[in-house]
Amino acid sequence: MSTNATKKRQSNITLVHGMRDYSKDPLVIEKLERARAFIAKNGLPKNSKSKKGK
Amino acid sequence: MNLPKYQVSADDERFLYEFFSEGPKGSIKKTVIYSEIEDGLFNLAFGDWNDELNKLDDSIRSNNGDRDKILATVASTAIDFTDRFPQAEIFTEGSTPARTRLYQIGISNNLVEISEDFEIQGYIDHEWQPFRKGINYEAFLIQRK
């Protein structure tokens, strides 16, 4: 895809400075831990690039 | 994807996105956060910002009449995120089976458009398989084509 097409398609995204850091929010951490537990238990698809691909 | 979507603010690193759902229930701040599970693998967390509690909440059904627009907006963040990290794989599951089913419906309703950009797999019956409509998956893995 051309750069112009990419810019046009993503025109609804604006980069901003100083956004609130949600990464330490309890919900985000809880979901991250749940995801890790799910993947540890069930793995990932065979074609996954991750080391946990089955 | 040319579906209607909201304007989104993203942080410089492209891990955090926020936008406002507009509808009968008012203006509701929505957030999408990509957190690294391991190298190249990210979890997508989605929730509403609760000003009173000063934290994110994904237990509320806002019923703002704009579900498809919200899902298209979330998909646009995934496109932007994978523009920044083309090799990234995105894992997501709902906080409840009902919420996961909502994601499944959203993907199904926009499958043609989403499939232009992404390969989607769903987990069900102890295995990952290519996403198909009408199946209640437990989780999803999204990769850029």
N, CA and C atoms of all chains as a GROMACS GRO file, in nm:
protein
  597
    1MET      N    1   0.083  -0.120   0.000
    1MET     CA    2   0.000   0.000   0.000
    1MET      C    3   0.087   0.125   0.000
    2SER      N    4   0.046   0.225  -0.075
    2SER     CA    5   0.127   0.346  -0.084
    2SER      C    6   0.119   0.425   0.047
    3THR      N    7   0.218   0.510   0.065
    3THR     CA    8   0.218   0.594   0.185
    3THR      C    9   0.096   0.684   0.187
    4ASN      N   10   0.062   0.739   0.071
    4ASN     CA   11  -0.054   0.828   0.067
    4ASN      C   12  -0.181   0.755   0.108
    5ALA      N   13  -0.196   0.632   0.056
    5ALA     CA   14  -0.315   0.554   0.091
    5ALA      C   15  -0.318   0.525   0.240
    6THR      N   16  -0.203   0.495   0.296
    6THR     CA   17  -0.196   0.468   0.439
    6THR      C   18  -0.236   0.591   0.518
    7LYS      N   19  -0.185   0.707   0.478
    7LYS     CA   20  -0.217   0.830   0.550
    7LYS      C   21  -0.366   0.860   0.540
    8LYS      N   22  -0.421   0.839   0.419
    8LYS     CA   23  -0.562   0.868   0.400
    8LYS      C   24  -0.648   0.776   0.485
    9ARG      N   25  -0.611   0.646   0.485
    9ARG     CA   26  -0.691   0.550   0.559
    9ARG      C   27  -0.687   0.578   0.708
   10GLN      N   28  -0.575   0.625   0.755
   10GLN     CA   29  -0.558   0.647   0.898
   10GLN      C   30  -0.586   0.791   0.938
   11SER      N   31  -0.665   0.862   0.860
   11SER     CA   32  -0.685   1.003   0.888
   11SER      C   33  -0.765   1.026   1.015
   12ASN      N   34  -0.822   0.922   1.072
   12ASN     CA   35  -0.896   0.941   1.198
   12ASN      C   36  -0.805   0.932   1.320
   13ILE      N   37  -0.676   0.910   1.298
   13ILE     CA   38  -0.581   0.898   1.410
   13ILE      C   39  -0.495   1.023   1.419
   14THR      N   40  -0.491   1.083   1.536
   14THR     CA   41  -0.407   1.200   1.558
   14THR      C   42  -0.312   1.170   1.673
   15LEU      N   43  -0.183   1.192   1.651
   15LEU     CA   44  -0.085   1.170   1.758
   15LEU      C   45  -0.087   1.289   1.853
   16VAL      N   46  -0.084   1.261   1.981
   16VAL     CA   47  -0.084   1.368   2.080
   16VAL      C   48   0.027   1.344   2.182
   17HIS      N   49   0.073   1.452   2.241
   17HIS     CA   50   0.174   1.443   2.346
   17HIS      C   51   0.105   1.447   2.482
   18GLY      N   52   0.164   1.381   2.577
   18GLY     CA   53   0.116   1.392   2.715
   18GLY      C   54  -0.015   1.322   2.742
   19MET      N   55  -0.046   1.220   2.664
   19MET     CA   56  -0.169   1.146   2.692
   19MET      C   57  -0.158   1.072   2.826
   20ARG      N   58  -0.271   1.059   2.892
   20ARG     CA   59  -0.274   0.984   3.018
   20ARG      C   60  -0.216   0.843   2.993
   21ASP      N   61  -0.132   0.797   3.083
   21ASP     CA   62  -0.073   0.665   3.069
   21ASP      C   63  -0.166   0.560   3.131
   22TYR      N   64  -0.239   0.491   3.044
   22TYR     CA   65  -0.333   0.390   3.092
   22TYR      C   66  -0.266   0.254   3.117
   23SER      N   67  -0.138   0.245   3.083
   23SER     CA   68  -0.076   0.113   3.082
   23SER      C   69  -0.068   0.048   3.220
   24LYS      N   70  -0.074   0.131   3.327
   24LYS     CA   71  -0.067   0.076   3.463
   24LYS      C   72  -0.205   0.066   3.529
   25ASP      N   73  -0.307   0.094   3.451
   25ASP     CA   74  -0.443   0.085   3.507
   25ASP      C   75  -0.472  -0.058   3.550
   26PRO      N   76  -0.541  -0.077   3.662
   26PRO     CA   77  -0.570  -0.214   3.709
   26PRO      C   78  -0.638  -0.302   3.604
   27LEU      N   79  -0.728  -0.243   3.526
   27LEU     CA   80  -0.796  -0.323   3.424
   27LEU      C   81  -0.698  -0.373   3.317
   28VAL      N   82  -0.607  -0.288   3.278
   28VAL     CA   83  -0.509  -0.325   3.176
   28VAL      C   84  -0.418  -0.436   3.228
   29ILE      N   85  -0.374  -0.421   3.352
   29ILE     CA   86  -0.286  -0.522   3.413
   29ILE      C   87  -0.362  -0.655   3.430
   30GLU      N   88  -0.486  -0.645   3.472
   30GLU     CA   89  -0.567  -0.767   3.489
   30GLU      C   90  -0.584  -0.839   3.355
   31LYS      N   91  -0.612  -0.762   3.250
   31LYS     CA   92  -0.632  -0.824   3.119
   31LYS      C   93  -0.502  -0.883   3.065
   32LEU      N   94  -0.393  -0.817   3.094
   32LEU     CA   95  -0.264  -0.868   3.050
   32LEU      C   96  -0.233  -1.001   3.120
   33GLU      N   97  -0.261  -1.006   3.248
   33GLU     CA   98  -0.236  -1.130   3.323
   33GLU      C   99  -0.329  -1.243   3.274
   34ARG      N  100  -0.452  -1.206   3.245
   34ARG     CA  101  -0.546  -1.307   3.192
   34ARG      C  102  -0.499  -1.360   3.058
   35ALA      N  103  -0.451  -1.270   2.973
   35ALA     CA  104  -0.402  -1.310   2.841
   35ALA      C  105  -0.282  -1.405   2.855
   36ARG      N  106  -0.192  -1.370   2.946
   36ARG     CA  107  -0.073  -1.455   2.966
   36ARG      C  108  -0.115  -1.594   3.016
   37ALA      N  109  -0.212  -1.597   3.106
   37ALA     CA  110  -0.258  -1.725   3.159
   37ALA      C  111  -0.327  -1.807   3.049
   38PHE      N  112  -0.406  -1.741   2.968
   38PHE     CA  113  -0.477  -1.811   2.859
   38PHE      C  114  -0.376  -1.872   2.762
   39ILE      N  115  -0.278  -1.794   2.724
   39ILE     CA  116  -0.179  -1.840   2.625
   39ILE      C  117  -0.090  -1.949   2.685
   40ALA      N  118  -0.056  -1.934   2.813
   40ALA     CA  119   0.024  -2.038   2.878
   40ALA      C  120  -0.052  -2.171   2.879
   41LYS      N  121  -0.182  -2.162   2.898
   41LYS     CA  122  -0.264  -2.284   2.905
   41LYS      C  123  -0.296  -2.341   2.767
   42ASN      N  124  -0.328  -2.253   2.674
   42ASN     CA  125  -0.383  -2.299   2.545
   42ASN      C  126  -0.290  -2.282   2.426
   43GLY      N  127  -0.182  -2.209   2.443
   43GLY     CA  128  -0.090  -2.187   2.333
   43GLY      C  129  -0.145  -2.089   2.231
   44LEU      N  130  -0.074  -2.082   2.118
   44LEU     CA  131  -0.112  -1.994   2.009
   44LEU      C  132  -0.119  -2.076   1.880
   45PRO      N  133  -0.174  -2.021   1.773
   45PRO     CA  134  -0.182  -2.096   1.647
   45PRO      C  135  -0.044  -2.139   1.598
   46LYS      N  136  -0.046  -2.247   1.519
   46LYS     CA  137   0.081  -2.301   1.468
   46LYS      C  138   0.158  -2.198   1.387
   47ASN      N  139   0.085  -2.115   1.315
   47ASN     CA  140   0.155  -2.019   1.228
   47ASN      C  141   0.191  -1.890   1.301
   48SER      N  142   0.171  -1.889   1.432
   48SER     CA  143   0.208  -1.770   1.507
   48SER      C  144   0.359  -1.753   1.505
   49LYS      N  145   0.400  -1.628   1.499
   49LYS     CA  146   0.543  -1.599   1.502
   49LYS      C  147   0.595  -1.607   1.646
   50SER      N  148   0.503  -1.614   1.740
   50SER     CA  149   0.542  -1.618   1.881
   50SER      C  150   0.603  -1.754   1.914
   51LYS      N  151   0.686  -1.752   2.017
   51LYS     CA  152   0.748  -1.877   2.064
   51LYS      C  153   0.644  -1.974   2.119
   52LYS      N  154   0.529  -1.922   2.154
   52LYS     CA  155   0.426  -2.006   2.213
   52LYS      C  156   0.332  -2.068   2.109
   53GLY      N  157   0.362  -2.047   1.979
   53GLY     CA  158   0.282  -2.111   1.875
   53GLY      C  159   0.298  -2.260   1.881
   54LYS      N  160   0.186  -2.332   1.872
   54LYS     CA  161   0.190  -2.478   1.884
   54LYS      C  162   0.234  -2.542   1.754
   55MET      N  163  -1.041   0.024   0.545
   55MET     CA  164  -1.179   0.012   0.588
   55MET      C  165  -1.248   0.148   0.579
   56ASN      N  166  -1.360   0.152   0.514
   56ASN     CA  167  -1.429   0.279   0.494
   56ASN      C  168  -1.554   0.293   0.581
   57LEU      N  169  -1.564   0.213   0.684
   57LEU     CA  170  -1.680   0.223   0.773
   57LEU      C  171  -1.670   0.351   0.855
   58PRO      N  172  -1.784   0.405   0.898
   58PRO     CA  173  -1.779   0.523   0.985
   58PRO      C  174  -1.700   0.492   1.112
   59LYS      N  175  -1.618   0.587   1.151
   59LYS     CA  176  -1.541   0.566   1.273
   59LYS      C  177  -1.517   0.700   1.341
   60TYR      N  178  -1.480   0.696   1.468
   60TYR     CA  179  -1.454   0.818   1.543
   60TYR      C  180  -1.311   0.867   1.523
   61GLN      N  181  -1.293   0.995   1.549
   61GLN     CA  182  -1.158   1.050   1.555
   61GLN      C  183  -1.089   0.996   1.680
   62VAL      N  184  -0.964   0.959   1.665
   62VAL     CA  185  -0.891   0.894   1.773
   62VAL      C  186  -0.764   0.972   1.804
   63SER      N  187  -0.733   0.983   1.933
   63SER     CA  188  -0.603   1.036   1.975
   63SER      C  189  -0.514   0.919   2.014
   64ALA      N  190  -0.390   0.925   1.970
   64ALA     CA  191  -0.295   0.818   2.002
   64ALA      C  192  -0.170   0.878   2.063
   65ASP      N  193  -0.108   0.804   2.153
   65ASP     CA  194   0.018   0.852   2.208
   65ASP      C  195   0.129   0.832   2.105
   66ASP      N  196   0.240   0.898   2.126
   66ASP     CA  197   0.349   0.894   2.027
   66ASP      C  198   0.396   0.753   1.998
   67GLU      N  199   0.396   0.668   2.100
   67GLU     CA  200   0.448   0.533   2.084
   67GLU      C  201   0.346   0.439   2.020
   68ARG      N  202   0.221   0.481   2.013
   68ARG     CA  203   0.111   0.405   1.953
   68ARG      C  204   0.071   0.283   2.035
   69PHE      N  205   0.084   0.293   2.166
   69PHE     CA  206   0.034   0.186   2.252
   69PHE      C  207  -0.101   0.223   2.315
   70LEU      N  208  -0.132   0.352   2.317
   70LEU     CA  209  -0.251   0.402   2.384
   70LEU      C  210  -0.336   0.482   2.286
   71TYR      N  211  -0.465   0.452   2.285
   71TYR     CA  212  -0.557   0.524   2.197
   71TYR      C  213  -0.681   0.562   2.278
   72GLU      N  214  -0.739   0.677   2.247
   72GLU     CA  215  -0.864   0.714   2.312
   72GLU      C  216  -0.954   0.788   2.214
   73PHE      N  217  -1.082   0.769   2.233
   73PHE     CA  218  -1.180   0.840   2.151
   73PHE      C  219  -1.311   0.852   2.230
   74PHE      N  220  -1.405   0.930   2.178
   74PHE     CA  221  -1.531   0.951   2.247
   74PHE      C  222  -1.646   0.893   2.166
   75SER      N  223  -1.721   0.805   2.230
   75SER     CA  224  -1.847   0.756   2.175
   75SER      C  225  -1.952   0.864   2.196
   76GLU      N  226  -2.026   0.895   2.091
   76GLU     CA  227  -2.130   0.998   2.100
   76GLU      C  228  -2.266   0.937   2.069
   77GLY      N  229  -2.362   0.960   2.159
   77GLY     CA  230  -2.494   0.903   2.135
   77GLY      C  231  -2.593   0.949   2.240
   78PRO      N  232  -2.707   0.881   2.248
   78PRO     CA  233  -2.814   0.921   2.342
   78PRO      C  234  -2.768   0.926   2.487
   79LYS      N  235  -2.668   0.846   2.521
   79LYS     CA  236  -2.620   0.843   2.660
   79LYS      C  237  -2.510   0.946   2.685
   80GLY      N  238  -2.482   1.026   2.582
   80GLY     CA  239  -2.382   1.130   2.599
   80GLY      C  240  -2.250   1.095   2.536
   81SER      N  241  -2.145   1.160   2.584
   81SER     CA  242  -2.010   1.142   2.532
   81SER      C  243  -1.933   1.051   2.629
   82ILE      N  244  -1.888   0.939   2.580
   82ILE     CA  245  -1.824   0.840   2.666
   82ILE      C  246  -1.682   0.815   2.614
   83LYS      N  247  -1.584   0.836   2.702
   83LYS     CA  248  -1.446   0.816   2.660
   83LYS      C  249  -1.413   0.667   2.655
   84LYS      N  250  -1.365   0.624   2.539
   84LYS     CA  251  -1.326   0.485   2.518
   84LYS      C  252  -1.174   0.479   2.503
   85THR      N  253  -1.118   0.373   2.552
   85THR     CA  254  -0.973   0.358   2.540
   85THR      C  255  -0.938   0.222   2.484
   86VAL      N  256  -0.831   0.219   2.408
   86VAL     CA  257  -0.774   0.094   2.355
   86VAL      C  258  -0.627   0.095   2.392
   87ILE      N  259  -0.582  -0.009   2.460
   87ILE     CA  260  -0.444  -0.015   2.508
   87ILE      C  261  -0.381  -0.145   2.458
   88TYR      N  262  -0.264  -0.132   2.398
   88TYR     CA  263  -0.188  -0.248   2.354
   88TYR      C  264  -0.073  -0.270   2.451
   89SER      N  265  -0.072  -0.387   2.517
   89SER     CA  266   0.032  -0.420   2.616
   89SER      C  267   0.109  -0.542   2.568
   90GLU      N  268   0.239  -0.536   2.582
   90GLU     CA  269   0.322  -0.645   2.532
   90GLU      C  270   0.315  -0.766   2.624
   91ILE      N  271   0.276  -0.880   2.567
   91ILE     CA  272   0.273  -1.006   2.641
   91ILE      C  273   0.412  -1.069   2.636
   92GLU      N  274   0.469  -1.068   2.518
   92GLU     CA  275   0.607  -1.109   2.496
   92GLU      C  276   0.650  -1.048   2.365
   93ASP      N  277   0.772  -1.073   2.320
   93ASP     CA  278   0.822  -1.009   2.198
   93ASP      C  279   0.725  -1.028   2.083
   94GLY      N  280   0.674  -0.920   2.029
   94GLY     CA  281   0.589  -0.925   1.910
   94GLY      C  282   0.446  -0.967   1.934
   95LEU      N  283   0.411  -0.998   2.056
   95LEU     CA  284   0.275  -1.041   2.089
   95LEU      C  285   0.215  -0.942   2.189
   96PHE      N  286   0.098  -0.888   2.154
   96PHE     CA  287   0.037  -0.782   2.233
   96PHE      C  288  -0.105  -0.817   2.272
   97ASN      N  289  -0.143  -0.772   2.390
   97ASN     CA  290  -0.282  -0.785   2.433
   97ASN      C  291  -0.355  -0.655   2.404
   98LEU      N  292  -0.475  -0.668   2.347
   98LEU     CA  293  -0.560  -0.551   2.324
   98LEU      C  294  -0.660  -0.544   2.439
   99ALA      N  295  -0.653  -0.434   2.515
   99ALA     CA  296  -0.751  -0.410   2.622
   99ALA      C  297  -0.838  -0.292   2.580
  100PHE      N  298  -0.967  -0.308   2.603
  100PHE     CA  299  -1.063  -0.205   2.561
  100PHE      C  300  -1.156  -0.175   2.678
  101GLY      N  301  -1.177  -0.047   2.707
  101GLY     CA  302  -1.266  -0.014   2.817
  101GLY      C  303  -1.307   0.132   2.816
  102ASP      N  304  -1.400   0.164   2.904
  102ASP     CA  305  -1.446   0.302   2.922
  102ASP      C  306  -1.367   0.367   3.034
  103TRP      N  307  -1.338   0.496   3.018
  103TRP     CA  308  -1.274   0.569   3.127
  103TRP      C  309  -1.382   0.617   3.224
  104ASN      N  310  -1.367   0.580   3.351
  104ASN     CA  311  -1.461   0.620   3.455
  104ASN      C  312  -1.402   0.738   3.532
  105ASP      N  313  -1.459   0.857   3.508
  105ASP     CA  314  -1.405   0.978   3.571
  105ASP      C  315  -1.421   0.977   3.722
  106GLU      N  316  -1.530   0.919   3.771
  106GLU     CA  317  -1.554   0.918   3.915
  106GLU      C  318  -1.454   0.829   3.988
  107LEU      N  319  -1.429   0.714   3.930
  107LEU     CA  320  -1.338   0.619   3.994
  107LEU      C  321  -1.193   0.638   3.949
  108ASN      N  322  -1.176   0.721   3.846
  108ASN     CA  323  -1.043   0.749   3.793
  108ASN      C  324  -0.972   0.621   3.748
  109LYS      N  325  -1.046   0.537   3.681
  109LYS     CA  326  -0.988   0.414   3.629
  109LYS      C  327  -1.072   0.362   3.512
  110LEU      N  328  -1.017   0.264   3.443
  110LEU     CA  329  -1.088   0.204   3.330
  110LEU      C  330  -1.189   0.101   3.378
  111ASP      N  331  -1.292   0.084   3.299
  111ASP     CA  332  -1.398  -0.009   3.334
  111ASP      C  333  -1.449  -0.074   3.206
  112ASP      N  334  -1.455  -0.205   3.203
  112ASP     CA  335  -1.509  -0.270   3.082
  112ASP      C  336  -1.635  -0.351   3.116
  113SER      N  337  -1.693  -0.321   3.233
  113SER     CA  338  -1.812  -0.398   3.272
  113SER      C  339  -1.941  -0.328   3.232
  114ILE      N  340  -1.928  -0.206   3.182
  114ILE     CA  341  -2.048  -0.127   3.150
  114ILE      C  342  -2.087  -0.150   3.005
  115ARG      N  343  -2.217  -0.170   2.983
  115ARG     CA  344  -2.270  -0.169   2.846
  115ARG      C  345  -2.328  -0.030   2.824
  116SER      N  346  -2.258   0.050   2.747
  116SER     CA  347  -2.297   0.190   2.738
  116SER      C  348  -2.423   0.212   2.656
  117ASN      N  349  -2.456   0.119   2.567
  117ASN     CA  350  -2.580   0.130   2.489
  117ASN      C  351  -2.596   0.268   2.427
  118ASN      N  352  -2.491   0.313   2.364
  118ASN     CA  353  -2.494   0.446   2.304
  118ASN      C  354  -2.534   0.442   2.157
  119GLY      N  355  -2.578   0.325   2.113
  119GLY     CA  356  -2.633   0.314   1.978
  119GLY      C  357  -2.529   0.321   1.867
  120ASP      N  358  -2.403   0.297   1.901
  120ASP     CA  359  -2.297   0.314   1.800
  120ASP      C  360  -2.199   0.197   1.801
  121ARG      N  361  -2.249   0.078   1.833
  121ARG     CA  362  -2.161  -0.038   1.846
  121ARG      C  363  -2.070  -0.058   1.725
  122ASP      N  364  -2.130  -0.054   1.606
  122ASP     CA  365  -2.050  -0.082   1.486
  122ASP      C  366  -1.945   0.027   1.464
  123LYS      N  367  -1.982   0.151   1.494
  123LYS     CA  368  -1.885   0.259   1.477
  123LYS      C  369  -1.770   0.244   1.575
  124ILE      N  370  -1.802   0.201   1.697
  124ILE     CA  371  -1.698   0.178   1.798
  124ILE      C  372  -1.605   0.065   1.752
  125LEU      N  373  -1.664  -0.045   1.705
  125LEU     CA  374  -1.582  -0.158   1.663
  125LEU      C  375  -1.495  -0.121   1.542
  126ALA      N  376  -1.551  -0.042   1.451
  126ALA     CA  377  -1.471   0.003   1.336
  126ALA      C  378  -1.357   0.093   1.384
  127THR      N  379  -1.384   0.171   1.488
  127THR     CA  380  -1.280   0.259   1.542
  127THR      C  381  -1.170   0.178   1.609
  128VAL      N  382  -1.212   0.077   1.687
  128VAL     CA  383  -1.112  -0.011   1.748
  128VAL      C  384  -1.027  -0.078   1.640
  129ALA      N  385  -1.094  -0.123   1.532
  129ALA     CA  386  -1.019  -0.186   1.422
  129ALA      C  387  -0.920  -0.087   1.361
  130SER      N  388  -0.960   0.040   1.354
  130SER     CA  389  -0.868   0.140   1.296
  130SER      C  390  -0.745   0.158   1.384
  131THR      N  391  -0.762   0.140   1.516
  131THR     CA  392  -0.643   0.147   1.603
  131THR      C  393  -0.551   0.028   1.578
  132ALA      N  394  -0.612  -0.088   1.548
  132ALA     CA  395  -0.530  -0.207   1.518
  132ALA      C  396  -0.453  -0.187   1.388
  133ILE      N  397  -0.516  -0.121   1.292
  133ILE     CA  398  -0.445  -0.092   1.167
  133ILE      C  399  -0.329   0.004   1.194
  134ASP      N  400  -0.358   0.108   1.270
  134ASP     CA  401  -0.253   0.205   1.301
  134ASP      C  402  -0.140   0.139   1.379
  135PHE      N  403  -0.178   0.058   1.477
  135PHE     CA  404  -0.077  -0.009   1.560
  135PHE      C  405   0.012  -0.101   1.475
  136THR      N  406  -0.051  -0.175   1.384
  136THR     CA  407   0.027  -0.268   1.301
  136THR      C  408   0.096  -0.196   1.185
  137ASP      N  409   0.055  -0.074   1.153
  137ASP     CA  410   0.138   0.009   1.064
  137ASP      C  411   0.270   0.039   1.134
  138ARG      N  412   0.260   0.065   1.263
  138ARG     CA  413   0.379   0.099   1.343
  138ARG      C  414   0.461  -0.027   1.373
  139PHE      N  415   0.390  -0.139   1.398
  139PHE     CA  416   0.458  -0.266   1.430
  139PHE      C  417   0.402  -0.375   1.338
  140PRO      N  418   0.451  -0.383   1.215
  140PRO     CA  419   0.390  -0.473   1.114
  140PRO      C  420   0.393  -0.621   1.152
  141GLN      N  421   0.489  -0.659   1.233
  141GLN     CA  422   0.501  -0.800   1.268
  141GLN      C  423   0.422  -0.836   1.395
  142ALA      N  424   0.356  -0.739   1.452
  142ALA     CA  425   0.288  -0.763   1.579
  142ALA      C  426   0.169  -0.857   1.561
  143GLU      N  427   0.149  -0.939   1.660
  143GLU     CA  428   0.029  -1.021   1.670
  143GLU      C  429  -0.051  -0.968   1.788
  144ILE      N  430  -0.183  -0.963   1.770
  144ILE     CA  431  -0.269  -0.903   1.872
  144ILE      C  432  -0.364  -1.010   1.926
  145PHE      N  433  -0.357  -1.029   2.056
  145PHE     CA  434  -0.446  -1.124   2.125
  145PHE      C  435  -0.555  -1.044   2.195
  146THR      N  436  -0.677  -1.095   2.191
  146THR     CA  437  -0.782  -1.030   2.270
  146THR      C  438  -0.891  -1.129   2.308
  147GLU      N  439  -0.947  -1.107   2.423
  147GLU     CA  440  -1.064  -1.182   2.469
  147GLU      C  441  -1.149  -1.087   2.551
  148GLY      N  442  -1.278  -1.112   2.557
  148GLY     CA  443  -1.366  -1.028   2.636
  148GLY      C  444  -1.351  -1.059   2.783
  149SER      N  445  -1.398  -0.965   2.867
  149SER     CA  446  -1.390  -0.986   3.011
  149SER      C  447  -1.490  -1.092   3.057
  150THR      N  448  -1.592  -1.115   2.976
  150THR     CA  449  -1.693  -1.217   3.004
  150THR      C  450  -1.726  -1.286   2.872
  151PRO      N  451  -1.788  -1.405   2.879
  151PRO     CA  452  -1.831  -1.470   2.753
  151PRO      C  453  -1.922  -1.380   2.669
  152ALA      N  454  -2.008  -1.304   2.737
  152ALA     CA  455  -2.098  -1.215   2.662
  152ALA      C  456  -2.020  -1.108   2.588
  153ARG      N  457  -1.916  -1.056   2.654
  153ARG     CA  458  -1.835  -0.952   2.591
  153ARG      C  459  -1.753  -1.011   2.476
  154THR      N  460  -1.702  -1.132   2.495
  154THR     CA  461  -1.628  -1.197   2.387
  154THR      C  462  -1.721  -1.221   2.267
  155ARG      N  463  -1.845  -1.257   2.298
  155ARG     CA  464  -1.942  -1.277   2.191
  155ARG      C  465  -1.971  -1.145   2.118
  156LEU      N  466  -1.970  -1.037   2.191
  156LEU     CA  467  -1.989  -0.906   2.128
  156LEU      C  468  -1.875  -0.879   2.029
  157TYR      N  469  -1.753  -0.911   2.068
  157TYR     CA  470  -1.640  -0.894   1.977
  157TYR      C  471  -1.660  -0.981   1.853
  158GLN      N  472  -1.706  -1.106   1.877
  158GLN     CA  473  -1.727  -1.199   1.765
  158GLN      C  474  -1.830  -1.143   1.667
  159ILE      N  475  -1.939  -1.088   1.721
  159ILE     CA  476  -2.043  -1.030   1.635
  159ILE      C  477  -1.986  -0.911   1.558
  160GLY      N  478  -1.909  -0.831   1.629
  160GLY     CA  479  -1.850  -0.714   1.562
  160GLY      C  480  -1.758  -0.754   1.449
  161ILE      N  481  -1.676  -0.855   1.472
  161ILE     CA  482  -1.586  -0.903   1.366
  161ILE      C  483  -1.670  -0.960   1.251
  162SER      N  484  -1.772  -1.040   1.285
  162SER     CA  485  -1.856  -1.101   1.182
  162SER      C  486  -1.923  -0.996   1.095
  163ASN      N  487  -1.975  -0.892   1.158
  163ASN     CA  488  -2.048  -0.789   1.084
  163ASN      C  489  -1.958  -0.708   0.992
  164ASN      N  490  -1.830  -0.709   1.023
  164ASN     CA  491  -1.735  -0.630   0.944
  164ASN      C  492  -1.627  -0.718   0.882
  165LEU      N  493  -1.661  -0.847   0.864
  165LEU     CA  494  -1.557  -0.943   0.827
  165LEU      C  495  -1.493  -0.911   0.692
  166VAL      N  496  -1.573  -0.869   0.596
  166VAL     CA  497  -1.517  -0.840   0.463
  166VAL      C  498  -1.411  -0.731   0.473
  167GLU      N  499  -1.448  -0.623   0.543
  167GLU     CA  500  -1.354  -0.512   0.555
  167GLU      C  501  -1.232  -0.549   0.639
  168ILE      N  502  -1.257  -0.616   0.752
  168ILE     CA  503  -1.146  -0.652   0.840
  168ILE      C  504  -1.051  -0.748   0.771
  169SER      N  505  -1.107  -0.841   0.692
  169SER     CA  506  -1.024  -0.941   0.627
  169SER      C  507  -0.935  -0.882   0.519
  170GLU      N  508  -0.965  -0.760   0.475
  170GLU     CA  509  -0.877  -0.695   0.378
  170GLU      C  510  -0.739  -0.673   0.438
  171ASP      N  511  -0.737  -0.650   0.566
  171ASP     CA  512  -0.611  -0.613   0.632
  171ASP      C  513  -0.557  -0.720   0.726
  172PHE      N  514  -0.647  -0.802   0.781
  172PHE     CA  515  -0.604  -0.890   0.889
  172PHE      C  516  -0.641  -1.036   0.865
  173GLU      N  517  -0.555  -1.123   0.916
  173GLU     CA  518  -0.590  -1.265   0.931
  173GLU      C  519  -0.637  -1.281   1.076
  174ILE      N  520  -0.754  -1.340   1.094
  174ILE     CA  521  -0.810  -1.354   1.228
  174ILE      C  522  -0.829  -1.501   1.259
  175GLN      N  523  -0.784  -1.542   1.375
  175GLN     CA  524  -0.807  -1.679   1.420
  175GLN      C  525  -0.882  -1.676   1.554
  176GLY      N  526  -0.965  -1.776   1.575
  176GLY     CA  527  -1.040  -1.785   1.698
  176GLY      C  528  -1.006  -1.915   1.770
  177TYR      N  529  -1.018  -1.911   1.903
  177TYR     CA  530  -0.990  -2.030   1.983
  177TYR      C  531  -1.121  -2.092   2.031
  178ILE      N  532  -1.140  -2.219   1.997
  178ILE     CA  533  -1.259  -2.291   2.041
  178ILE      C  534  -1.229  -2.440   2.040
  179ASP      N  535  -1.290  -2.511   2.133
  179ASP     CA  536  -1.272  -2.657   2.141
  179ASP      C  537  -1.124  -2.696   2.144
  180HIS      N  538  -1.047  -2.624   2.221
  180HIS     CA  539  -0.906  -2.655   2.246
  180HIS      C  540  -0.817  -2.638   2.123
  181GLU      N  541  -0.861  -2.559   2.029
  181GLU     CA  542  -0.773  -2.533   1.914
  181GLU      C  543  -0.800  -2.397   1.852
  182TRP      N  544  -0.697  -2.346   1.786
  182TRP     CA  545  -0.710  -2.223   1.708
  182TRP      C  546  -0.753  -2.259   1.568
  183GLN      N  547  -0.841  -2.180   1.511
  183GLN     CA  548  -0.888  -2.204   1.374
  183GLN      C  549  -0.919  -2.071   1.307
  184PRO      N  550  -0.917  -2.069   1.173
  184PRO     CA  551  -0.951  -1.945   1.103
  184PRO      C  552  -1.091  -1.898   1.143
  185PHE      N  553  -1.106  -1.770   1.161
  185PHE     CA  554  -1.234  -1.714   1.206
  185PHE      C  555  -1.344  -1.743   1.106
  186ARG      N  556  -1.456  -1.791   1.157
  186ARG     CA  557  -1.576  -1.811   1.075
  186ARG      C  558  -1.695  -1.750   1.149
  187LYS      N  559  -1.790  -1.703   1.073
  187LYS     CA  560  -1.909  -1.644   1.133
  187LYS      C  561  -1.990  -1.750   1.208
  188GLY      N  562  -2.060  -1.707   1.311
  188GLY     CA  563  -2.155  -1.793   1.381
  188GLY      C  564  -2.094  -1.885   1.484
  189ILE      N  565  -1.968  -1.868   1.515
  189ILE     CA  566  -1.902  -1.952   1.614
  189ILE      C  567  -1.864  -1.866   1.735
  190ASN      N  568  -1.893  -1.917   1.854
  190ASN     CA  569  -1.864  -1.842   1.976
  190ASN      C  570  -1.724  -1.876   2.027
  191TYR      N  571  -1.628  -1.803   1.979
  191TYR     CA  572  -1.489  -1.827   2.018
  191TYR      C  573  -1.461  -1.778   2.161
  192GLU      N  574  -1.354  -1.832   2.217
  192GLU     CA  575  -1.313  -1.790   2.351
  192GLU      C  576  -1.216  -1.673   2.347
  193ALA      N  577  -1.140  -1.666   2.238
  193ALA     CA  578  -1.038  -1.559   2.225
  193ALA      C  579  -1.003  -1.546   2.077
  194PHE      N  580  -0.932  -1.439   2.046
  194PHE     CA  581  -0.896  -1.411   1.908
  194PHE      C  582  -0.749  -1.374   1.898
  195LEU      N  583  -0.690  -1.411   1.784
  195LEU     CA  584  -0.555  -1.366   1.753
  195LEU      C  585  -0.558  -1.301   1.615
  196ILE      N  586  -0.507  -1.181   1.609
  196ILE     CA  587  -0.516  -1.101   1.488
  196ILE      C  588  -0.374  -1.070   1.438
  197GLN      N  589  -0.353  -1.098   1.310
  197GLN     CA  590  -0.224  -1.070   1.248
  197GLN      C  591  -0.247  -0.988   1.122
  198ARG      N  592  -0.156  -0.900   1.094
  198ARG     CA  593  -0.163  -0.821   0.971
  198ARG      C  594  -0.127  -0.911   0.853
  199LYS      N  595  -0.202  -0.900   0.744
  199LYS     CA  596  -0.169  -0.978   0.624
  199LYS      C  597  -0.044  -0.923   0.557
   0.00000   0.00000   0.00000
